[in-house]
Amino acid sequence: MHPAVSVPAFNPSNFPIPIRRGYSRGNSNNYTTGGNSPGNFGTFGSNPTPSRRGAPSLPARQLASFNPPREGIYEATYSNTRVYELEAPNGVGVMRRKSDSWINATHILKAAGMEKSRRTKVLEREVHQGEHEKIQGGYGKYQGTWIPLYRAREVAADYGLADALHDLLDIPE
């Protein structure tokens, strides 16, 4: 059992959120970032801010008010999916879906500092051999190869991230 943790209020300046302009072909939802003002996380269903191509832009993230299970873990919604997100030591956000506790293996390998060509080989040779789900299209940060929690613990341990991702990997299901 983990001791109770005092959780500070979420402050956007403590957790930078990139503003993303443009759109993804696989997502026809009407999203907008609503401008570049700090703390503006985007809205759903409002008048879109046109991009160069005249298409609506995607929100950086939609945040809900909640008590995170551990310090440094935030809840976010990407492509209509609620996730827990933990920033790894090198700044890469690693996600865990709330609905089924699956984790984005691509993010684990990015957090391990692996370059894209090597990540692709590891995913094809090791991760895709077992149970997995490939997400393509929709919000870019949510894309990647998702694996069950037990397998994510193995991958994190194999690449030296078990301690760094401990808080995310050990949230009770």
Secondary structure, DSSP 8 states (H G I E B T S, - for coil): -----------GGGS------S--TT----EE---S-TT---EESS-----TTS-----S-B------SSTTEEEEEETTEEEEEEE-TTS-EEEEETTT--EEHHHHHHHTT--HHHHHHHIIIIITTSS-EEE-SSSGGG-EEEE-HHHHHHHHHHTT-TTTTHHHHTS--
